[in-house]
Amino acid sequence: MAGLLRRKRLKCDACGDVITAAPAGHGTLLKLRGDNVEHEETPLCERCAHAIGMTALFRFAEEEEEG
């Protein structure tokens, strides 16, 4: 019974650090296998969630300026 109550240790998918609290964000992986598309959400630590989010905002702003 004790084994059922143990929580799986989460690791950040970007840097590999162990996440001790709730994940700060999730990444999305899309895998194409023939005609099937597999969708997987992966946990991110606070540092990586922030860095990825800020990078996405920066790139979005760059594209808006260009086009």
mmCIF file of the N, C-alpha and C atoms, coordinates in Angstrom:
data_MODEL
# 
_entry.id   MODEL 
# 
loop_
_atom_site.group_PDB 
_atom_site.id 
_atom_site.type_symbol 
_atom_site.label_atom_id 
_atom_site.label_alt_id 
_atom_site.label_comp_id 
_atom_site.label_asym_id 
_atom_site.label_entity_id 
_atom_site.label_seq_id 
_atom_site.pdbx_PDB_ins_code 
_atom_site.Cartn_x 
_atom_site.Cartn_y 
_atom_site.Cartn_z 
_atom_site.occupancy 
_atom_site.B_iso_or_equiv 
_atom_site.pdbx_formal_charge 
_atom_site.auth_seq_id 
_atom_site.auth_comp_id 
_atom_site.auth_asym_id 
_atom_site.auth_atom_id 
_atom_site.pdbx_PDB_model_num 
ATOM 1   N N  . MET A 1 1  ? 0.822  -1.198 0.000   1.00 0.00 ? 1  MET A N  1 
ATOM 2   C CA . MET A 1 1  ? 0.000  0.000  0.000   1.00 0.00 ? 1  MET A CA 1 
ATOM 3   C C  . MET A 1 1  ? 0.864  1.259  0.000   1.00 0.00 ? 1  MET A C  1 
ATOM 4   N N  . ALA A 1 2  ? 1.997  1.233  0.711   1.00 0.00 ? 2  ALA A N  1 
ATOM 5   C CA . ALA A 1 2  ? 2.856  2.412  0.775   1.00 0.00 ? 2  ALA A CA 1 
ATOM 6   C C  . ALA A 1 2  ? 3.373  2.789  -0.610  1.00 0.00 ? 2  ALA A C  1 
ATOM 7   N N  . GLY A 1 3  ? 3.627  1.793  -1.462  1.00 0.00 ? 3  GLY A N  1 
ATOM 8   C CA . GLY A 1 3  ? 4.107  2.056  -2.804  1.00 0.00 ? 3  GLY A CA 1 
ATOM 9   C C  . GLY A 1 3  ? 3.091  2.803  -3.647  1.00 0.00 ? 3  GLY A C  1 
ATOM 10  N N  . LEU A 1 4  ? 1.815  2.566  -3.407  1.00 0.00 ? 4  LEU A N  1 
ATOM 11  C CA . LEU A 1 4  ? 0.772  3.250  -4.165  1.00 0.00 ? 4  LEU A CA 1 
ATOM 12  C C  . LEU A 1 4  ? 0.655  4.713  -3.788  1.00 0.00 ? 4  LEU A C  1 
ATOM 13  N N  . LEU A 1 5  ? 1.044  5.043  -2.545  1.00 0.00 ? 5  LEU A N  1 
ATOM 14  C CA . LEU A 1 5  ? 0.911  6.406  -2.067  1.00 0.00 ? 5  LEU A CA 1 
ATOM 15  C C  . LEU A 1 5  ? 2.099  7.292  -2.428  1.00 0.00 ? 5  LEU A C  1 
ATOM 16  N N  . ARG A 1 6  ? 3.182  6.690  -2.865  1.00 0.00 ? 6  ARG A N  1 
ATOM 17  C CA . ARG A 1 6  ? 4.363  7.480  -3.240  1.00 0.00 ? 6  ARG A CA 1 
ATOM 18  C C  . ARG A 1 6  ? 4.094  8.231  -4.528  1.00 0.00 ? 6  ARG A C  1 
ATOM 19  N N  . ARG A 1 7  ? 4.522  9.476  -4.553  1.00 0.00 ? 7  ARG A N  1 
ATOM 20  C CA . ARG A 1 7  ? 4.367  10.285 -5.764  1.00 0.00 ? 7  ARG A CA 1 
ATOM 21  C C  . ARG A 1 7  ? 5.582  10.097 -6.653  1.00 0.00 ? 7  ARG A C  1 
ATOM 22  N N  . LYS A 1 8  ? 5.337  10.083 -7.928  1.00 0.00 ? 8  LYS A N  1 
ATOM 23  C CA . LYS A 1 8  ? 6.427  10.004 -8.888  1.00 0.00 ? 8  LYS A CA 1 
ATOM 24  C C  . LYS A 1 8  ? 7.207  11.311 -8.841  1.00 0.00 ? 8  LYS A C  1 
ATOM 25  N N  . ARG A 1 9  ? 8.528  11.217 -8.806  1.00 0.00 ? 9  ARG A N  1 
ATOM 26  C CA . ARG A 1 9  ? 9.370  12.421 -8.799  1.00 0.00 ? 9  ARG A CA 1 
ATOM 27  C C  . ARG A 1 9  ? 9.345  13.034 -10.189 1.00 0.00 ? 9  ARG A C  1 
ATOM 28  N N  . LEU A 1 10 ? 8.933  14.277 -10.245 1.00 0.00 ? 10 LEU A N  1 
ATOM 29  C CA . LEU A 1 10 ? 8.891  14.985 -11.514 1.00 0.00 ? 10 LEU A CA 1 
ATOM 30  C C  . LEU A 1 10 ? 10.227 15.638 -11.789 1.00 0.00 ? 10 LEU A C  1 
ATOM 31  N N  . LYS A 1 11 ? 10.632 15.591 -13.039 1.00 0.00 ? 11 LYS A N  1 
ATOM 32  C CA . LYS A 1 11 ? 11.841 16.275 -13.479 1.00 0.00 ? 11 LYS A CA 1 
ATOM 33  C C  . LYS A 1 11 ? 11.459 17.226 -14.594 1.00 0.00 ? 11 LYS A C  1 
ATOM 34  N N  . CYS A 1 12 ? 12.109 18.383 -14.584 1.00 0.00 ? 12 CYS A N  1 
ATOM 35  C CA . CYS A 1 12 ? 11.900 19.368 -15.638 1.00 0.00 ? 12 CYS A CA 1 
ATOM 36  C C  . CYS A 1 12 ? 12.360 18.764 -16.961 1.00 0.00 ? 12 CYS A C  1 
ATOM 37  N N  . ASP A 1 13 ? 11.520 18.851 -17.961 1.00 0.00 ? 13 ASP A N  1 
ATOM 38  C CA . ASP A 1 13 ? 11.859 18.273 -19.257 1.00 0.00 ? 13 ASP A CA 1 
ATOM 39  C C  . ASP A 1 13 ? 12.952 19.052 -19.970 1.00 0.00 ? 13 ASP A C  1 
ATOM 40  N N  . ALA A 1 14 ? 13.132 20.325 -19.637 1.00 0.00 ? 14 ALA A N  1 
ATOM 41  C CA . ALA A 1 14 ? 14.134 21.148 -20.308 1.00 0.00 ? 14 ALA A CA 1 
ATOM 42  C C  . ALA A 1 14 ? 15.523 21.001 -19.683 1.00 0.00 ? 14 ALA A C  1 
ATOM 43  N N  . CYS A 1 15 ? 15.608 21.050 -18.340 1.00 0.00 ? 15 CYS A N  1 
ATOM 44  C CA . CYS A 1 15 ? 16.929 21.032 -17.699 1.00 0.00 ? 15 CYS A CA 1 
ATOM 45  C C  . CYS A 1 15 ? 17.200 19.780 -16.875 1.00 0.00 ? 15 CYS A C  1 
ATOM 46  N N  . GLY A 1 16 ? 16.165 19.018 -16.542 1.00 0.00 ? 16 GLY A N  1 
ATOM 47  C CA . GLY A 1 16 ? 16.356 17.781 -15.802 1.00 0.00 ? 16 GLY A CA 1 
ATOM 48  C C  . GLY A 1 16 ? 16.343 17.930 -14.290 1.00 0.00 ? 16 GLY A C  1 
ATOM 49  N N  . ASP A 1 17 ? 16.195 19.148 -13.778 1.00 0.00 ? 17 ASP A N  1 
ATOM 50  C CA . ASP A 1 17 ? 16.135 19.344 -12.325 1.00 0.00 ? 17 ASP A CA 1 
ATOM 51  C C  . ASP A 1 17 ? 14.869 18.714 -11.754 1.00 0.00 ? 17 ASP A C  1 
ATOM 52  N N  . VAL A 1 18 ? 14.977 18.202 -10.528 1.00 0.00 ? 18 VAL A N  1 
ATOM 53  C CA . VAL A 1 18 ? 13.816 17.638 -9.850  1.00 0.00 ? 18 VAL A CA 1 
ATOM 54  C C  . VAL A 1 18 ? 12.887 18.769 -9.439  1.00 0.00 ? 18 VAL A C  1 
ATOM 55  N N  . ILE A 1 19 ? 11.593 18.608 -9.684  1.00 0.00 ? 19 ILE A N  1 
ATOM 56  C CA . ILE A 1 19 ? 10.590 19.607 -9.323  1.00 0.00 ? 19 ILE A CA 1 
ATOM 57  C C  . ILE A 1 19 ? 9.981  19.169 -7.997  1.00 0.00 ? 19 ILE A C  1 
ATOM 58  N N  . THR A 1 20 ? 10.177 19.970 -6.939  1.00 0.00 ? 20 THR A N  1 
ATOM 59  C CA . THR A 1 20 ? 9.709  19.588 -5.609  1.00 0.00 ? 20 THR A CA 1 
ATOM 60  C C  . THR A 1 20 ? 8.286  20.045 -5.338  1.00 0.00 ? 20 THR A C  1 
ATOM 61  N N  . ALA A 1 21 ? 7.828  21.098 -5.989  1.00 0.00 ? 21 ALA A N  1 
ATOM 62  C CA . ALA A 1 21 ? 6.453  21.599 -5.820  1.00 0.00 ? 21 ALA A CA 1 
ATOM 63  C C  . ALA A 1 21 ? 5.685  21.291 -7.104  1.00 0.00 ? 21 ALA A C  1 
ATOM 64  N N  . ALA A 1 22 ? 4.582  21.941 -7.288  1.00 0.00 ? 22 ALA A N  1 
ATOM 65  C CA . ALA A 1 22 ? 3.836  21.777 -8.533  1.00 0.00 ? 22 ALA A CA 1 
ATOM 66  C C  . ALA A 1 22 ? 4.638  22.373 -9.681  1.00 0.00 ? 22 ALA A C  1 
ATOM 67  N N  . PRO A 1 23 ? 4.577  21.774 -10.874 1.00 0.00 ? 23 PRO A N  1 
ATOM 68  C CA . PRO A 1 23 ? 5.293  22.346 -12.012 1.00 0.00 ? 23 PRO A CA 1 
ATOM 69  C C  . PRO A 1 23 ? 4.830  23.770 -12.291 1.00 0.00 ? 23 PRO A C  1 
ATOM 70  N N  . ALA A 1 24 ? 5.761  24.623 -12.681 1.00 0.00 ? 24 ALA A N  1 
ATOM 71  C CA . ALA A 1 24 ? 5.430  26.017 -12.980 1.00 0.00 ? 24 ALA A CA 1 
ATOM 72  C C  . ALA A 1 24 ? 4.804  26.152 -14.359 1.00 0.00 ? 24 ALA A C  1 
ATOM 73  N N  . GLY A 1 25 ? 4.976  25.167 -15.184 1.00 0.00 ? 25 GLY A N  1 
ATOM 74  C CA . GLY A 1 25 ? 4.420  25.196 -16.533 1.00 0.00 ? 25 GLY A CA 1 
ATOM 75  C C  . GLY A 1 25 ? 4.545  23.829 -17.169 1.00 0.00 ? 25 GLY A C  1 
ATOM 76  N N  . HIS A 1 26 ? 4.080  23.719 -18.382 1.00 0.00 ? 26 HIS A N  1 
ATOM 77  C CA . HIS A 1 26 ? 4.165  22.470 -19.128 1.00 0.00 ? 26 HIS A CA 1 
ATOM 78  C C  . HIS A 1 26 ? 4.591  22.764 -20.551 1.00 0.00 ? 26 HIS A C  1 
ATOM 79  N N  . GLY A 1 27 ? 5.438  21.904 -21.065 1.00 0.00 ? 27 GLY A N  1 
ATOM 80  C CA . GLY A 1 27 ? 5.796  21.963 -22.470 1.00 0.00 ? 27 GLY A CA 1 
ATOM 81  C C  . GLY A 1 27 ? 4.888  21.016 -23.228 1.00 0.00 ? 27 GLY A C  1 
ATOM 82  N N  . THR A 1 28 ? 4.795  21.182 -24.514 1.00 0.00 ? 28 THR A N  1 
ATOM 83  C CA . THR A 1 28 ? 3.969  20.305 -25.339 1.00 0.00 ? 28 THR A CA 1 
ATOM 84  C C  . THR A 1 28 ? 4.834  19.700 -26.429 1.00 0.00 ? 28 THR A C  1 
ATOM 85  N N  . LEU A 1 29 ? 4.819  18.382 -26.487 1.00 0.00 ? 29 LEU A N  1 
ATOM 86  C CA . LEU A 1 29 ? 5.535  17.668 -27.528 1.00 0.00 ? 29 LEU A CA 1 
ATOM 87  C C  . LEU A 1 29 ? 4.524  17.067 -28.489 1.00 0.00 ? 29 LEU A C  1 
ATOM 88  N N  . LEU A 1 30 ? 4.747  17.255 -29.766 1.00 0.00 ? 30 LEU A N  1 
ATOM 89  C CA . LEU A 1 30 ? 3.911  16.639 -30.787 1.00 0.00 ? 30 LEU A CA 1 
ATOM 90  C C  . LEU A 1 30 ? 4.789  15.687 -31.580 1.00 0.00 ? 30 LEU A C  1 
ATOM 91  N N  . LYS A 1 31 ? 4.347  14.437 -31.674 1.00 0.00 ? 31 LYS A N  1 
ATOM 92  C CA . LYS A 1 31 ? 5.103  13.427 -32.412 1.00 0.00 ? 31 LYS A CA 1 
ATOM 93  C C  . LYS A 1 31 ? 4.233  12.904 -33.545 1.00 0.00 ? 31 LYS A C  1 
ATOM 94  N N  . LEU A 1 32 ? 4.793  12.885 -34.736 1.00 0.00 ? 32 LEU A N  1 
ATOM 95  C CA . LEU A 1 32 ? 4.080  12.352 -35.887 1.00 0.00 ? 32 LEU A CA 1 
ATOM 96  C C  . LEU A 1 32 ? 4.519  10.916 -36.105 1.00 0.00 ? 32 LEU A C  1 
ATOM 97  N N  . ARG A 1 33 ? 3.554  10.012 -36.128 1.00 0.00 ? 33 ARG A N  1 
ATOM 98  C CA . ARG A 1 33 ? 3.804  8.589  -36.387 1.00 0.00 ? 33 ARG A CA 1 
ATOM 99  C C  . ARG A 1 33 ? 2.843  8.156  -37.487 1.00 0.00 ? 33 ARG A C  1 
ATOM 100 N N  . GLY A 1 34 ? 3.317  8.201  -38.720 1.00 0.00 ? 34 GLY A N  1 
ATOM 101 C CA . GLY A 1 34 ? 2.429  7.896  -39.833 1.00 0.00 ? 34 GLY A CA 1 
ATOM 102 C C  . GLY A 1 34 ? 1.356  8.963  -39.933 1.00 0.00 ? 34 GLY A C  1 
ATOM 103 N N  . ASP A 1 35 ? 0.101  8.540  -39.855 1.00 0.00 ? 35 ASP A N  1 
ATOM 104 C CA . ASP A 1 35 ? -1.022 9.477  -39.890 1.00 0.00 ? 35 ASP A CA 1 
ATOM 105 C C  . ASP A 1 35 ? -1.449 9.921  -38.499 1.00 0.00 ? 35 ASP A C  1 
ATOM 106 N N  . ASN A 1 36 ? -0.848 9.354  -37.462 1.00 0.00 ? 36 ASN A N  1 
ATOM 107 C CA . ASN A 1 36 ? -1.217 9.671  -36.085 1.00 0.00 ? 36 ASN A CA 1 
ATOM 108 C C  . ASN A 1 36 ? -0.351 10.791 -35.520 1.00 0.00 ? 36 ASN A C  1 
ATOM 109 N N  . VAL A 1 37 ? -0.965 11.667 -34.740 1.00 0.00 ? 37 VAL A N  1 
ATOM 110 C CA . VAL A 1 37 ? -0.247 12.725 -34.038 1.00 0.00 ? 37 VAL A CA 1 
ATOM 111 C C  . VAL A 1 37 ? -0.377 12.428 -32.548 1.00 0.00 ? 37 VAL A C  1 
ATOM 112 N N  . GLU A 1 38 ? 0.763  12.225 -31.884 1.00 0.00 ? 38 GLU A N  1 
ATOM 113 C CA . GLU A 1 38 ? 0.766  11.979 -30.444 1.00 0.00 ? 38 GLU A CA 1 
ATOM 114 C C  . GLU A 1 38 ? 1.068  13.287 -29.719 1.00 0.00 ? 38 GLU A C  1 
ATOM 115 N N  . HIS A 1 39 ? 0.311  13.573 -28.678 1.00 0.00 ? 39 HIS A N  1 
ATOM 116 C CA . HIS A 1 39 ? 0.432  14.804 -27.904 1.00 0.00 ? 39 HIS A CA 1 
ATOM 117 C C  . HIS A 1 39 ? 0.866  14.434 -26.493 1.00 0.00 ? 39 HIS A C  1 
ATOM 118 N N  . GLU A 1 40 ? 1.924  15.079 -26.004 1.00 0.00 ? 40 GLU A N  1 
ATOM 119 C CA . GLU A 1 40 ? 2.425  14.806 -24.651 1.00 0.00 ? 40 GLU A CA 1 
ATOM 120 C C  . GLU A 1 40 ? 2.750  16.120 -23.955 1.00 0.00 ? 40 GLU A C  1 
ATOM 121 N N  . GLU A 1 41 ? 2.243  16.283 -22.727 1.00 0.00 ? 41 GLU A N  1 
ATOM 122 C CA . GLU A 1 41 ? 2.577  17.463 -21.932 1.00 0.00 ? 41 GLU A CA 1 
ATOM 123 C C  . GLU A 1 41 ? 3.683  17.086 -20.959 1.00 0.00 ? 41 GLU A C  1 
ATOM 124 N N  . THR A 1 42 ? 4.723  17.917 -20.916 1.00 0.00 ? 42 THR A N  1 
ATOM 125 C CA . THR A 1 42 ? 5.869  17.636 -20.050 1.00 0.00 ? 42 THR A CA 1 
ATOM 126 C C  . THR A 1 42 ? 6.025  18.743 -19.019 1.00 0.00 ? 42 THR A C  1 
ATOM 127 N N  . PRO A 1 43 ? 6.409  18.395 -17.774 1.00 0.00 ? 43 PRO A N  1 
ATOM 128 C CA . PRO A 1 43 ? 6.530  19.412 -16.721 1.00 0.00 ? 43 PRO A CA 1 
ATOM 129 C C  . PRO A 1 43 ? 7.763  20.288 -16.910 1.00 0.00 ? 43 PRO A C  1 
ATOM 130 N N  . LEU A 1 44 ? 7.646  21.547 -16.466 1.00 0.00 ? 44 LEU A N  1 
ATOM 131 C CA . LEU A 1 44 ? 8.760  22.491 -16.510 1.00 0.00 ? 44 LEU A CA 1 
ATOM 132 C C  . LEU A 1 44 ? 8.935  23.126 -15.137 1.00 0.00 ? 44 LEU A C  1 
ATOM 133 N N  . CYS A 1 45 ? 10.202 23.311 -14.722 1.00 0.00 ? 45 CYS A N  1 
ATOM 134 C CA . CYS A 1 45 ? 10.483 24.009 -13.472 1.00 0.00 ? 45 CYS A CA 1 
ATOM 135 C C  . CYS A 1 45 ? 10.222 25.507 -13.682 1.00 0.00 ? 45 CYS A C  1 
ATOM 136 N N  . GLU A 1 46 ? 10.224 26.263 -12.606 1.00 0.00 ? 46 GLU A N  1 
ATOM 137 C CA . GLU A 1 46 ? 9.907  27.690 -12.695 1.00 0.00 ? 46 GLU A CA 1 
ATOM 138 C C  . GLU A 1 46 ? 10.891 28.437 -13.589 1.00 0.00 ? 46 GLU A C  1 
ATOM 139 N N  . ARG A 1 47 ? 12.176 28.144 -13.440 1.00 0.00 ? 47 ARG A N  1 
ATOM 140 C CA . ARG A 1 47 ? 13.201 28.847 -14.230 1.00 0.00 ? 47 ARG A CA 1 
ATOM 141 C C  . ARG A 1 47 ? 13.018 28.591 -15.730 1.00 0.00 ? 47 ARG A C  1 
ATOM 142 N N  . CYS A 1 48 ? 12.807 27.336 -16.103 1.00 0.00 ? 48 CYS A N  1 
ATOM 143 C CA . CYS A 1 48 ? 12.670 27.011 -17.523 1.00 0.00 ? 48 CYS A CA 1 
ATOM 144 C C  . CYS A 1 48 ? 11.344 27.491 -18.096 1.00 0.00 ? 48 CYS A C  1 
ATOM 145 N N  . ALA A 1 49 ? 10.264 27.398 -17.319 1.00 0.00 ? 49 ALA A N  1 
ATOM 146 C CA . ALA A 1 49 ? 8.965  27.892 -17.791 1.00 0.00 ? 49 ALA A CA 1 
ATOM 147 C C  . ALA A 1 49 ? 9.049  29.386 -18.082 1.00 0.00 ? 49 ALA A C  1 
ATOM 148 N N  . HIS A 1 50 ? 9.704  30.121 -17.193 1.00 0.00 ? 50 HIS A N  1 
ATOM 149 C CA . HIS A 1 50 ? 9.869  31.565 -17.390 1.00 0.00 ? 50 HIS A CA 1 
ATOM 150 C C  . HIS A 1 50 ? 10.727 31.851 -18.621 1.00 0.00 ? 50 HIS A C  1 
ATOM 151 N N  . ALA A 1 51 ? 11.849 31.169 -18.746 1.00 0.00 ? 51 ALA A N  1 
ATOM 152 C CA . ALA A 1 51 ? 12.769 31.410 -19.868 1.00 0.00 ? 51 ALA A CA 1 
ATOM 153 C C  . ALA A 1 51 ? 12.109 31.080 -21.207 1.00 0.00 ? 51 ALA A C  1 
ATOM 154 N N  . ILE A 1 52 ? 11.393 29.978 -21.275 1.00 0.00 ? 52 ILE A N  1 
ATOM 155 C CA . ILE A 1 52 ? 10.737 29.588 -22.526 1.00 0.00 ? 52 ILE A CA 1 
ATOM 156 C C  . ILE A 1 52 ? 9.613  30.565 -22.865 1.00 0.00 ? 52 ILE A C  1 
ATOM 157 N N  . GLY A 1 53 ? 8.857  30.978 -21.856 1.00 0.00 ? 53 GLY A N  1 
ATOM 158 C CA . GLY A 1 53 ? 7.782  31.939 -22.079 1.00 0.00 ? 53 GLY A CA 1 
ATOM 159 C C  . GLY A 1 53 ? 8.303  33.277 -22.565 1.00 0.00 ? 53 GLY A C  1 
ATOM 160 N N  . MET A 1 54 ? 9.371  33.766 -21.953 1.00 0.00 ? 54 MET A N  1 
ATOM 161 C CA . MET A 1 54 ? 9.938  35.052 -22.363 1.00 0.00 ? 54 MET A CA 1 
ATOM 162 C C  . MET A 1 54 ? 10.531 34.970 -23.769 1.00 0.00 ? 54 MET A C  1 
ATOM 163 N N  . THR A 1 55 ? 11.150 33.858 -24.105 1.00 0.00 ? 55 THR A N  1 
ATOM 164 C CA . THR A 1 55 ? 11.698 33.677 -25.453 1.00 0.00 ? 55 THR A CA 1 
ATOM 165 C C  . THR A 1 55 ? 10.577 33.692 -26.484 1.00 0.00 ? 55 THR A C  1 
ATOM 166 N N  . ALA A 1 56 ? 9.469  33.015 -26.176 1.00 0.00 ? 56 ALA A N  1 
ATOM 167 C CA . ALA A 1 56 ? 8.331  32.999 -27.101 1.00 0.00 ? 56 ALA A CA 1 
ATOM 168 C C  . ALA A 1 56 ? 7.766  34.405 -27.296 1.00 0.00 ? 56 ALA A C  1 
ATOM 169 N N  . LEU A 1 57 ? 7.630  35.167 -26.211 1.00 0.00 ? 57 LEU A N  1 
ATOM 170 C CA . LEU A 1 57 ? 7.132  36.543 -26.331 1.00 0.00 ? 57 LEU A CA 1 
ATOM 171 C C  . LEU A 1 57 ? 8.067  37.413 -27.163 1.00 0.00 ? 57 LEU A C  1 
ATOM 172 N N  . PHE A 1 58 ? 9.374  37.263 -26.955 1.00 0.00 ? 58 PHE A N  1 
ATOM 173 C CA . PHE A 1 58 ? 10.359 38.033 -27.701 1.00 0.00 ? 58 PHE A CA 1 
ATOM 174 C C  . PHE A 1 58 ? 10.276 37.718 -29.192 1.00 0.00 ? 58 PHE A C  1 
ATOM 175 N N  . ARG A 1 59 ? 10.190 36.426 -29.512 1.00 0.00 ? 59 ARG A N  1 
ATOM 176 C CA . ARG A 1 59 ? 10.116 36.037 -30.930 1.00 0.00 ? 59 ARG A CA 1 
ATOM 177 C C  . ARG A 1 59 ? 8.812  36.500 -31.570 1.00 0.00 ? 59 ARG A C  1 
ATOM 178 N N  . PHE A 1 60 ? 7.714  36.452 -30.808 1.00 0.00 ? 60 PHE A N  1 
ATOM 179 C CA . PHE A 1 60 ? 6.439  36.940 -31.319 1.00 0.00 ? 60 PHE A CA 1 
ATOM 180 C C  . PHE A 1 60 ? 6.542  38.437 -31.620 1.00 0.00 ? 60 PHE A C  1 
ATOM 181 N N  . ALA A 1 61 ? 7.150  39.188 -30.721 1.00 0.00 ? 61 ALA A N  1 
ATOM 182 C CA . ALA A 1 61 ? 7.305  40.634 -30.925 1.00 0.00 ? 61 ALA A CA 1 
ATOM 183 C C  . ALA A 1 61 ? 8.188  40.925 -32.134 1.00 0.00 ? 61 ALA A C  1 
ATOM 184 N N  . GLU A 1 62 ? 9.241  40.142 -32.326 1.00 0.00 ? 62 GLU A N  1 
ATOM 185 C CA . GLU A 1 62 ? 10.108 40.317 -33.503 1.00 0.00 ? 62 GLU A CA 1 
ATOM 186 C C  . GLU A 1 62 ? 9.326  40.112 -34.791 1.00 0.00 ? 62 GLU A C  1 
ATOM 187 N N  . GLU A 1 63 ? 8.502  39.072 -34.831 1.00 0.00 ? 63 GLU A N  1 
ATOM 188 C CA . GLU A 1 63 ? 7.721  38.772 -36.036 1.00 0.00 ? 63 GLU A CA 1 
ATOM 189 C C  . GLU A 1 63 ? 6.709  39.878 -36.311 1.00 0.00 ? 63 GLU A C  1 
ATOM 190 N N  . GLU A 1 64 ? 6.126  40.439 -35.265 1.00 0.00 ? 64 GLU A N  1 
ATOM 191 C CA . GLU A 1 64 ? 5.154  41.526 -35.432 1.00 0.00 ? 64 GLU A CA 1 
ATOM 192 C C  . GLU A 1 64 ? 5.831  42.757 -36.022 1.00 0.00 ? 64 GLU A C  1 
ATOM 193 N N  . GLU A 1 65 ? 7.068  43.042 -35.615 1.00 0.00 ? 65 GLU A N  1 
ATOM 194 C CA . GLU A 1 65 ? 7.801  44.193 -36.152 1.00 0.00 ? 65 GLU A CA 1 
ATOM 195 C C  . GLU A 1 65 ? 8.165  43.996 -37.611 1.00 0.00 ? 65 GLU A C  1 
ATOM 196 N N  . GLU A 1 66 ? 8.506  42.754 -37.984 1.00 0.00 ? 66 GLU A N  1 
ATOM 197 C CA . GLU A 1 66 ? 8.915  42.475 -39.352 1.00 0.00 ? 66 GLU A CA 1 
ATOM 198 C C  . GLU A 1 66 ? 7.742  42.439 -40.319 1.00 0.00 ? 66 GLU A C  1 
ATOM 199 N N  . GLY A 1 67 ? 6.612  41.934 -39.870 1.00 0.00 ? 67 GLY A N  1 
ATOM 200 C CA . GLY A 1 67 ? 5.521  41.709 -40.811 1.00 0.00 ? 67 GLY A CA 1 
ATOM 201 C C  . GLY A 1 67 ? 4.357  42.534 -40.578 1.00 0.00 ? 67 GLY A C  1 
# 
